[in-house]
Amino acid sequence: MFVVNGSVPSDQSPALVLDMTELTRLQDRIKQLQEEKSQQKDLYIDARKQYVGLTHDRKDMKVKIEVLEKQCHELMMMKFGREVDLEALQTLSGNRRLEELKQEKLLREAAYAKEIKQWDAKVEEARDRLMEVTRCNTERVLCMTTLMDQNRELERKINASQRKMGNKSQDYRRGVDQVEIQRLQQLVKTESQQAEALRREIGLLSRKGGHVLPPAQARLPPITPLPNPTGRTKTSTQGPGRLLSQVKAPDSSRQGVN
C-alpha cells in the first residue's frame, strides 16, 4: 500500500496500482529469485574451490613437464648428440610410412588390374564360345524344323497318293469284276441254250426209236484270263465240256433202257 507518514497522500501519480493476484505472483517470483541467488552463490563457492584445485594441479603439472623436458633433453643428447625436433621427426616418419603405403597400394592396384584384364579376356572368350554354340544350335534347330516340315509334307503326299491309288484300284477291280460277271452270264446263257437243244434232240430220237449218236458239240469261245491289280489271272473253273458231260449222262442212261 502507498502510505506516507501514516496517511495516503493526495498526489498518487508516482504510485503503482496492482491487482492483488499480480502482487502475489511478484512476491513469489522475488522469493524464487532469492533462492536462485543462494544457489548461484553456492555454485560460485564450488567453482572457486575447483579453480583453486586446478591452479594447484597446474603448478604440479608444470613441474612434471619441466622434469620430463629435462629427461627428454638428456635422452636426445645421449641418442642423437644434440636436440632434435620431435614433431618434425614424427612427421618425416609418418610421411615415409605413408609413401610406403602408397607404393604398396599402387603395386596392388597394378596386380588387380592385370588380374581383372585376364578375367575380362576369359569372359570375352567364353562369350564368343557361347555365341558360336548358340549359332550352331540355332542352325541345327532351323535345319531340324525344315526337315520335319519336309517329312510332314512327304507323309501328306504319300498318304494322298495311297488314298488315290486305293480309290483307283477299287474302281479298277469293280469295273473288271462287272465285265467278268457279264461275260460269265453270257457264257452260262449260251451253254444253257446248247444243253436245251441237245435235250430236245435226244428226246426226239428216243421217241422215234432210232440210234442216238452223240451230237456234234459246238465249240464255245475260250475263257480269257482276267488281269487284276495283284498280277494274278482269273479263269473260270467250269468249262463247256463239263456242262455237256453233265447233260449227256442222263440221256445215255435213257438210251440203254430203250
C-alpha positions as CSV (number, residue, x, y, z in Angstrom):
1,M,0.0,0.0,0.0
2,F,1.2,3.5,-0.8
3,V,1.3,5.3,2.6
4,V,3.3,8.3,3.6
5,N,3.5,9.3,7.3
6,G,0.6,7.1,8.2
7,S,-1.7,8.6,5.6
8,V,-2.4,8.3,1.9
9,P,-1.0,11.4,0.1
10,S,-3.3,13.4,-2.1
11,D,-0.9,13.1,-5.1
12,Q,-0.7,9.4,-6.1
13,S,0.8,9.9,-9.5
14,P,4.1,8.1,-8.6
15,A,2.1,5.2,-7.1
16,L,1.6,1.9,-9.0
17,V,-1.7,0.3,-8.7
18,L,-1.6,-3.5,-9.0
19,D,-4.1,-6.3,-8.7
20,M,-3.8,-8.5,-5.6
21,T,-3.2,-11.6,-7.7
22,E,-0.4,-9.9,-9.7
23,L,1.2,-8.7,-6.4
24,T,1.1,-12.2,-5.0
25,R,2.8,-13.5,-8.2
26,L,5.5,-10.9,-8.0
27,Q,6.2,-11.7,-4.4
28,D,6.5,-15.4,-5.2
29,R,8.9,-14.5,-8.0
30,I,11.0,-12.5,-5.6
31,K,11.3,-15.5,-3.3
32,Q,12.3,-17.7,-6.3
33,L,15.0,-15.2,-7.3
34,Q,16.3,-15.1,-3.8
35,E,16.6,-18.9,-3.8
36,E,18.3,-18.9,-7.2
37,K,20.7,-16.3,-5.9
38,S,21.5,-18.5,-3.0
39,Q,22.1,-21.5,-5.3
40,Q,24.3,-19.5,-7.6
41,K,26.3,-18.3,-4.6
42,D,26.8,-22.0,-3.6
43,L,27.8,-22.8,-7.2
44,Y,30.3,-19.9,-7.2
45,I,31.8,-21.2,-4.0
46,D,32.2,-24.7,-5.5
47,A,33.7,-23.2,-8.7
48,R,36.1,-21.2,-6.7
49,K,37.2,-24.2,-4.8
50,Q,37.6,-26.1,-8.1
51,Y,39.6,-23.2,-9.6
52,V,42.0,-23.3,-6.6
53,G,42.4,-27.0,-7.0
54,L,43.0,-26.7,-10.7
55,T,45.6,-24.0,-10.1
56,H,47.5,-26.3,-7.7
57,D,47.2,-29.1,-10.3
58,R,48.5,-26.8,-13.0
59,K,51.5,-25.9,-10.9
60,D,52.2,-29.6,-10.3
61,M,51.8,-30.4,-14.0
62,K,54.2,-27.6,-14.8
63,V,56.8,-29.1,-12.5
64,K,56.3,-32.5,-14.1
65,I,56.6,-31.1,-17.6
66,E,59.9,-29.4,-16.6
67,V,61.2,-32.7,-15.2
68,L,60.1,-34.6,-18.4
69,E,61.6,-32.0,-20.7
70,K,64.9,-32.3,-18.8
71,Q,64.7,-36.1,-19.1
72,C,63.9,-35.8,-22.9
73,H,66.9,-33.4,-23.4
74,E,69.2,-35.8,-21.6
75,L,67.9,-38.7,-23.8
76,M,68.3,-36.8,-27.0
77,M,71.8,-35.8,-26.1
78,M,72.5,-39.5,-25.3
79,K,70.9,-40.8,-28.5
80,F,71.5,-38.0,-31.1
81,G,74.2,-35.9,-29.5
82,R,72.0,-32.8,-30.0
83,E,68.5,-31.6,-29.6
84,V,66.1,-32.8,-32.3
85,D,62.7,-31.5,-33.3
86,L,60.5,-34.4,-32.3
87,E,57.5,-33.1,-34.2
88,A,59.5,-32.8,-37.5
89,L,60.9,-36.3,-36.9
90,Q,57.5,-37.7,-36.3
91,T,56.2,-36.0,-39.4
92,L,59.0,-37.5,-41.5
93,S,58.5,-40.9,-40.2
94,G,54.7,-40.6,-40.8
95,N,55.4,-39.5,-44.4
96,R,57.7,-42.4,-45.0
97,R,55.1,-44.8,-43.8
98,L,52.5,-43.0,-46.0
99,E,54.8,-43.3,-49.0
100,E,55.3,-47.0,-48.4
101,L,51.5,-47.5,-48.1
102,K,51.0,-45.5,-51.3
103,Q,53.6,-47.7,-53.1
104,E,52.0,-50.8,-51.8
105,K,48.7,-49.5,-53.0
106,L,50.0,-48.9,-56.5
107,L,51.5,-52.4,-56.7
108,R,48.3,-54.0,-55.6
109,E,46.2,-51.9,-58.0
110,A,48.5,-53.0,-60.8
111,A,48.2,-56.6,-59.8
112,Y,44.4,-56.3,-59.5
113,A,44.2,-54.5,-62.9
114,K,46.2,-57.3,-64.5
115,E,44.0,-60.0,-63.0
116,I,40.9,-58.1,-64.0
117,K,42.2,-57.9,-67.6
118,Q,42.9,-61.6,-67.6
119,W,39.4,-62.4,-66.3
120,D,37.9,-60.0,-68.9
121,A,39.7,-61.8,-71.6
122,K,38.4,-65.2,-70.3
123,V,34.9,-63.8,-70.1
124,E,35.1,-62.5,-73.6
125,E,36.4,-65.8,-74.9
126,A,33.6,-67.7,-73.1
127,R,31.1,-65.2,-74.5
128,D,32.4,-65.9,-78.0
129,R,32.2,-69.7,-77.5
130,L,28.7,-69.3,-76.1
131,M,27.6,-67.2,-79.2
132,E,29.2,-69.8,-81.5
133,V,27.4,-72.7,-79.8
134,T,24.2,-70.7,-79.8
135,R,24.5,-70.0,-83.5
136,C,25.2,-73.7,-84.3
137,N,22.3,-74.8,-82.1
138,T,20.1,-72.3,-83.9
139,E,21.1,-73.6,-87.3
140,R,20.5,-77.1,-86.2
141,V,17.1,-76.3,-84.8
142,L,16.2,-74.5,-88.1
143,C,17.5,-77.4,-90.1
144,M,15.6,-79.9,-87.9
145,T,12.4,-77.8,-88.3
146,T,12.9,-77.7,-92.1
147,L,13.4,-81.5,-92.2
148,M,10.3,-82.1,-90.0
149,D,8.3,-79.8,-92.3
150,Q,9.6,-81.7,-95.4
151,N,8.9,-85.0,-93.6
152,R,5.3,-84.0,-92.8
153,E,4.8,-82.8,-96.4
154,L,6.1,-86.1,-97.8
155,E,3.9,-88.1,-95.5
156,R,0.9,-86.0,-96.5
157,K,1.8,-86.6,-100.2
158,I,2.3,-90.3,-99.6
159,N,-1.0,-90.6,-97.8
160,A,-2.7,-88.7,-100.5
161,S,-1.1,-90.9,-103.2
162,Q,-2.0,-94.1,-101.3
163,R,-5.6,-92.9,-100.9
164,K,-5.7,-92.0,-104.6
165,M,-4.2,-95.4,-105.6
166,G,-6.6,-97.2,-103.3
167,N,-9.5,-95.5,-104.9
168,K,-8.2,-96.2,-108.4
169,S,-7.6,-99.9,-107.5
170,Q,-11.1,-100.2,-106.1
171,D,-12.6,-98.6,-109.2
172,Y,-10.5,-100.8,-111.5
173,R,-11.4,-104.1,-109.6
174,R,-15.0,-103.0,-109.6
175,G,-15.0,-102.5,-113.4
176,V,-13.2,-105.7,-114.1
177,D,-15.5,-107.7,-111.9
178,Q,-18.5,-106.2,-113.6
179,V,-17.2,-107.2,-117.1
180,E,-16.3,-110.7,-115.9
181,I,-19.8,-111.2,-114.4
182,Q,-21.4,-110.1,-117.7
183,R,-19.2,-112.4,-119.7
184,L,-19.9,-115.4,-117.4
185,Q,-23.6,-114.7,-117.5
186,Q,-23.4,-114.7,-121.3
187,L,-21.4,-117.9,-121.3
188,V,-23.9,-119.6,-118.9
189,K,-26.8,-118.5,-121.1
190,T,-25.1,-119.9,-124.2
191,E,-24.4,-123.2,-122.6
192,S,-27.9,-123.4,-121.3
193,Q,-29.3,-122.9,-124.8
194,Q,-27.0,-125.6,-126.2
195,A,-27.9,-128.1,-123.4
196,E,-31.6,-127.4,-124.0
197,A,-31.2,-128.1,-127.8
198,L,-29.4,-131.3,-127.0
199,R,-32.2,-132.4,-124.7
200,R,-34.8,-131.8,-127.3
201,E,-32.8,-133.7,-130.0
202,I,-32.3,-136.7,-127.6
203,G,-35.9,-136.7,-126.7
204,L,-37.0,-136.7,-130.4
205,L,-34.7,-139.5,-131.3
206,S,-35.8,-141.6,-128.3
207,R,-39.4,-141.3,-129.4
208,K,-38.5,-142.5,-133.0
209,G,-36.6,-145.5,-131.6
210,G,-33.5,-144.7,-133.6
211,H,-29.9,-145.0,-132.5
212,V,-28.9,-141.9,-130.7
213,L,-25.5,-140.6,-131.7
214,P,-23.7,-138.0,-129.7
215,P,-24.3,-134.8,-131.4
216,A,-21.6,-132.6,-132.7
217,Q,-20.6,-130.3,-129.9
218,A,-20.3,-126.6,-130.8
219,R,-17.0,-125.2,-129.7
220,L,-17.5,-122.4,-127.2
221,P,-15.2,-119.4,-127.1
222,P,-12.4,-119.9,-124.7
223,I,-12.4,-118.1,-121.3
224,T,-9.8,-115.5,-121.3
225,P,-8.0,-114.8,-118.0
226,L,-8.7,-111.5,-116.4
227,P,-5.9,-109.5,-115.0
228,N,-6.3,-107.9,-111.6
229,P,-4.3,-105.3,-109.8
230,T,-2.3,-108.0,-107.9
231,G,-0.9,-109.5,-111.2
232,R,-2.8,-112.9,-111.0
233,T,-5.1,-114.2,-113.7
234,K,-8.7,-115.3,-113.0
235,T,-10.2,-118.2,-115.0
236,S,-13.5,-120.0,-114.9
237,T,-13.5,-123.3,-113.1
238,Q,-16.3,-124.7,-115.2
239,G,-15.9,-125.1,-119.0
240,P,-18.3,-126.1,-121.7
241,G,-17.1,-129.7,-121.8
242,R,-18.1,-130.2,-118.1
243,L,-21.5,-128.8,-118.8
244,L,-22.0,-131.1,-121.8
245,S,-20.9,-134.2,-119.8
246,Q,-23.5,-133.4,-117.2
247,V,-26.2,-133.2,-119.8
248,K,-25.1,-136.4,-121.6
249,A,-25.2,-138.6,-118.5
250,P,-28.9,-138.9,-118.2
251,D,-29.5,-139.2,-121.9
252,S,-27.1,-142.2,-122.3
253,S,-28.8,-144.0,-119.4
254,R,-32.2,-143.4,-121.1
255,Q,-30.8,-144.9,-124.4
256,G,-29.8,-148.1,-122.7
257,V,-33.2,-148.6,-121.4
258,N,-34.7,-148.3,-124.9
